[in-house]
């Protein structure tokens, strides 16, 4: 089993209208190196808030002192979002689950943004995801059968493509399809086979 909870980094939430110095003070107060921008409500009356990012401290520090951090919204690469029920959910991951998270974060992003109850709660950098993966061996991986969720079978990763950006979950138990945690009207999530 792989422990990932101790590699979760603090993540600050910034108002796009904040100036550079205010934003850096918020990062300092949260002991965070990364931040997401909170753009308020979602379009079309959908519940929840709209976030962009993450942005790292270096990019924020490069802004002129009076410039609003919202100017960086276009430069904030959307990192994959993983909705979790609790941070402890990231302890005891199987190797296929950790591989699935690493694949999600490896597609041109800095890492994985974690959401709980619709709010950003942490950030796992790509390097930390790669560090927890075991080194490849000469033995064939996942040979033979195995039950869903066991180390010998691929991880089950589900996605809601109605959300923008898409929301993902790694279900820990049960056979029922998970429902979108952002908007229940989106219904059951679909299994994302190619990445997981």
C-alpha positions in Angstrom: 0.0 0.0 0.0 1.1 3.5 -0.8 0.8 6.5 1.6 0.1 9.7 -0.2 -1.6 11.8 2.5 1.7 13.0 4.0 2.7 14.4 0.6 -0.3 16.8 0.3 0.8 20.4 0.1 -1.2 23.4 1.4 -3.1 25.3 -1.2 -4.3 28.9 -0.8 -7.4 30.3 -2.3 -7.1 33.8 -3.8 -9.6 36.4 -5.0 -8.6 37.3 -8.6 -8.9 41.0 -7.7 -6.2 40.7 -5.0 -2.9 42.5 -5.7 0.4 40.7 -5.7 1.4 41.6 -2.2 -1.9 40.5 -0.7 -1.7 37.2 -2.6 1.8 36.5 -1.3 0.6 37.3 2.2 -2.2 34.8 1.8 0.2 32.2 0.6 2.5 32.9 3.6 -0.4 32.6 6.0 -1.4 29.2 4.6 2.2 28.1 4.4 1.5 27.3 0.7 3.6 27.4 -2.4 0.5 27.1 -4.8 -2.8 28.8 -5.0 -6.1 28.6 -6.9 -8.1 31.6 -8.1 -11.8 31.6 -6.8 -13.9 33.2 -9.6 -17.2 32.9 -7.7 -20.3 31.0 -8.8 -20.5 28.7 -11.7 -22.3 29.7 -14.9 -25.8 28.6 -15.6 -26.8 28.5 -12.0 -24.8 25.3 -11.3 -24.0 24.9 -7.6 -20.5 25.3 -6.4 -17.7 27.7 -7.2 -15.4 28.1 -10.2 -11.7 27.8 -9.6 -8.7 28.1 -11.9 -5.1 27.1 -11.3 -3.0 26.2 -9.5 -0.5 29.1 -9.7 2.9 28.8 -8.0 4.5 31.4 -5.8 7.2 32.2 -8.4 4.6 33.2 -11.0 2.7 35.4 -8.5 5.9 37.1 -7.4 6.7 38.1 -11.0 3.6 40.3 -11.2 4.0 44.0 -10.7 3.1 45.1 -7.1 -0.3 46.6 -7.8 -1.4 44.2 -10.6 -4.4 41.9 -9.8 -3.5 38.2 -9.7 -6.5 37.6 -11.9 -4.3 38.6 -14.8 -2.7 35.2 -14.5 -6.0 33.3 -14.9 -5.2 32.7 -18.5 -1.8 31.3 -17.6 -3.1 29.0 -14.9 -3.0 25.5 -16.4 -6.0 23.6 -15.2 -4.7 20.7 -13.2 -6.8 17.6 -12.8 -9.3 17.7 -9.9 -9.8 14.8 -7.6 -12.7 14.9 -5.2 -12.1 13.0 -2.0 -14.2 12.4 1.1 -11.2 12.9 3.4 -7.4 13.4 3.2 -6.9 10.0 4.9 -8.5 8.5 1.7 -5.1 8.9 0.1 -3.4 6.5 2.5 -3.5 2.9 1.6 -3.6 3.4 -2.1 -2.9 0.4 -4.3 -0.1 0.6 -6.9 -2.7 0.9 -9.8 -4.5 3.7 -8.0 -1.3 5.6 -7.5 -0.4 5.0 -11.1 -3.8 6.3 -12.2 -3.3 9.5 -10.2 0.2 9.9 -11.6 -1.1 9.6 -15.2 -3.8 12.2 -14.5 -1.2 14.7 -13.2 1.4 13.9 -15.9 -0.6 15.4 -18.8 1.1 18.8 -18.9 0.2 19.9 -15.4 2.1 20.6 -12.2 0.1 18.1 -10.1 -3.3 17.2 -8.8 -5.7 19.5 -7.0 -7.7 17.9 -4.2 -11.2 18.9 -3.5 -13.4 18.0 -0.5 -17.0 19.2 -0.1 -16.6 21.3 -3.2 -13.6 23.3 -1.9 -9.9 23.0 -2.8 -8.1 21.4 0.2 -4.7 20.5 -1.1 -2.2 20.0 -3.9 -0.1 17.0 -4.8 2.8 17.9 -7.1 3.6 15.6 -10.0 7.1 14.9 -8.6 5.7 13.6 -5.3 3.3 11.3 -7.2 6.1 9.9 -9.3 8.3 9.4 -6.1 5.8 7.1 -4.4 5.5 4.8 -7.4 7.5 1.6 -7.0 10.4 1.0 -9.5 9.5 -1.3 -12.4 10.6 -4.9 -12.0 11.2 -7.7 -14.5 8.1 -9.4 -13.3 4.9 -8.9 -15.4 2.6 -6.5 -13.5 -1.1 -7.4 -12.9 -0.8 -10.8 -14.4 -3.7 -13.1 -13.7 -7.1 -12.2 -12.4 -7.8 -10.4 -9.2 -10.8 -8.6 -7.7 -11.6 -5.0 -8.4 -9.5 -2.8 -6.1 -6.8 -5.4 -5.4 -3.2 -4.7 -6.3 -3.4 -7.2 -9.2 -6.2 -5.4 -11.1 -6.3 -1.9 -12.6 -7.7 1.0 -10.6 -11.2 2.1 -11.2 -11.2 5.8 -12.1 -14.5 7.6 -12.8 -15.0 11.0 -14.5 -17.8 13.6 -14.8 -17.4 15.2 -18.2 -20.3 17.6 -17.5 -18.0 19.5 -15.1 -15.4 22.0 -16.5 -12.7 21.0 -15.8 -13.7 17.3 -15.6 -13.9 15.9 -12.1 -12.5 12.5 -11.1 -12.9 10.1 -8.3 -11.2 6.8 -7.2 -14.0 4.9 -5.5 -12.8 3.0 -2.5 -15.6 0.5 -2.1 -18.9 -0.6 -3.5 -20.0 -1.6 -7.0 -22.3 1.4 -7.7 -21.1 4.1 -10.0 -20.2 7.2 -8.1 -22.3 10.3 -8.6 -20.8 13.7 -9.5 -19.7 15.3 -6.2 -20.0 18.9 -7.7 -23.5 18.7 -9.1 -25.9 15.8 -8.4 -27.9 16.7 -11.5 -24.9 15.5 -13.6 -25.8 12.0 -12.4 -23.5 8.9 -12.3 -19.9 9.3 -13.4 -18.5 7.2 -16.2 -15.5 4.9 -16.0 -12.4 6.4 -17.5 -10.6 3.3 -18.9 -7.8 4.7 -21.0 -6.1 6.6 -18.2 -6.7 4.3 -15.4 
